Amino acid sequence: MTTQTGIQVSQELQELFSKANQKPAENSLRLIKATISEDVVAVFATYPAEGDWQNDFHLLSEAGNKEAAYLFYRIDQEEASEKSGWVLFTYIPDGAKVKDRMIYAATKATVIRQLGASNILQSIHSTSQEDLSLEGYQQYLAQSQAEAPLTEEESIRQQLKKTEEITAYGTTSRSSHVSNVNLTLDPETYSILDDYLAGNTNLVMLVIPSCLLILNHCRISTARLKRCMQSIAAALPKLPWIN
């Protein structure tokens, strides 16, 4: 079952992206920064090209701060055999709130679909300034080339599948799947998940659909953890997070 955030790409961003792809040779736009605001992925800022795409990489570092964002960086290839296009950096810094992490990860597939997967050369998950550097991008390319080669279409599909898996709720092999289900977490739950990421908790249990926290703010031994898991009703839909 894949959760859907219901967040859509703004008309402004779609038109800006479409125009940038129609006349790439005349386009001076190097970077588009988009953020989620009021349930819409909207243009936050644009950055014109200053030089070639390699020298302009410092713009990514300037655009990436403490807040999560989608960063679209235009790559211009001089060789006719190589395709020019955009690299999508889904920037979710380590200090980002759990709510932002979940929303940006779950919405990325929608962003790619609505802007056109054929326009995205790569989709990269980034968590630090190092990931937004030219050296970080070159390391990503080297690691990608070391893996089994995929076509551009296969690569985008693989990225979409990974995004959907992040937001999917897995059960046993005898499972049923329901689409377009929205799961809403209250502010207290996000606070508890932040505490979990900080290492202050090693077991968090969320109940679906009410998302009630069953176990929270506890550090327990492996043996006691097993007993706690057995104490939860087998028929109760649940989402365990364990460190």
PyMOL commands that set and color helices and strands:
alter all, ss='L'
color gray80, all
select helices_A, chain A and resi 11-22+55-63+98-115+117-119+130-132+134-146+152-166+187-197+222-231
alter helices_A, ss='H'
color red, helices_A
select strands_A, chain A and resi 8-9+29-37+40-48+69-75+85-91+120-126+203-207+238-242
alter strands_A, ss='S'
color yellow, strands_A
deselect
rebuild
show_as cartoon
